[in-house]
């Protein structure tokens, strides 16, 4: 999940600061009460309401895959996911799962279809 925007966090905390009941803030802004409590605590401790970075290593395959995939699909539209994965590993030296390939194809600009073309 992506974190709530800084703008929304600031609006929620501004409403709380003006004295609006927290339950009402939950209803108006569609955020949870624990989120409001976390944001208040973070602002109190750090002076900022910025979202913390997502833990773990950054994604490395997606950028390479998104760059490589459009030309691959254009040149070889009838390959299976497994065959595309093998071609990616051969060309880029990075192993990718069929699930990752399947998730990446719809994210391409222009929304490539997953269906094979028929003669």
N, C-alpha and C positions, 0 to 999 in steps of 0.2 A: 504494500500500500504506500501511496505517496503521503507525505505529511501535509497537514493543513497549511494554507498559505499564511505568510507573515501578516498580510493585510487582515485576514479573518481573525487571527489571534489578537491583533491589536484592537480590532473592533469589539471582540468579546470582552477583553480585559477593560476596555474603556467603559463598556456598559456596566461591568461589575464595579468599577471605580465610581461611577455616577450613582451607585446605590441600587441598581436593578437587582431584584431577587435572582439568585443563581438558577433556580428552577425555571424562571421565566426566560433567562438567557439561554438555557438549554433548549427550550421550545422555539425561541425566536431564531437562533442561529443554527440549530440542528447539530450541536456538538454535545459530547457527554460531560457529565459533572466531573468525573475523574480527569478529563482533559483540561477543564478549567482549573482544577486544583493543581495539576502539573504545571500549567503555564504560569499561574500565580507564584508557585514555588520557584520556578526557573527564573522568573523576573526578579523575585526577591533576592535570590542567591547570586545571579550573574548580571542582572540589569538588562538582560536581553530576552526576547521571546523567540529567537531563531530556533528552528528545528535542529535537533542533533543529527549528525551524519548517520547514515544507515551503516550498521556494522558489517564487517566482512570485507573481503578484497573487492576492488572494483571489477565490473564486468569487462572482460577482454575480448571475448569471442564475438559479441554482438556487433560491435562496430566493424570488425573485419568482415563478418558474415553479411551485414547489410550492404557493404561496399561491393562484395564479390558476387552476391546472389542475383542481382538483376540481369547482368550479362549472361550468367550461367542459365537462368531460366529462359532467356530469350534464345540462346543458342541450342539448348537442350530441353525443350518444354515437356517432353514425354518421359523423362527419367523418373524413377521412383525416388522417394525420400532417401532410402538407403543408398541409392546410386549418387544422389546429390551430396550426401554426407561423405561418401568415398572420394568424390571429385574434389570436395572442399579440403579434405585431409591431404590429398595428393598435391593440390595447387598451393595451399597455404601452410601445410605442415601442422595443422591444428585439428584434433579430433573433435567432432561435434555429434551429438546424439540425434536420432530421428525426431525425438520430441522437440528439441531445440530448433531444428530445421522447420518443423511443422508450425511452431509458434512464430518463427521469424518471417515466413513467407507472407502472411496477411499483413504484417507491419510495414511492408515495402510501400514506397510511394506509388500511388496508382492502384494499390490493392490487387496484387496478382492472384488469380484464382488458383485453387488447389486441384481443380479437375483437369484431367488430361484432355488434350484436344482430340477430336474424332476425325478420321479421314473423310 
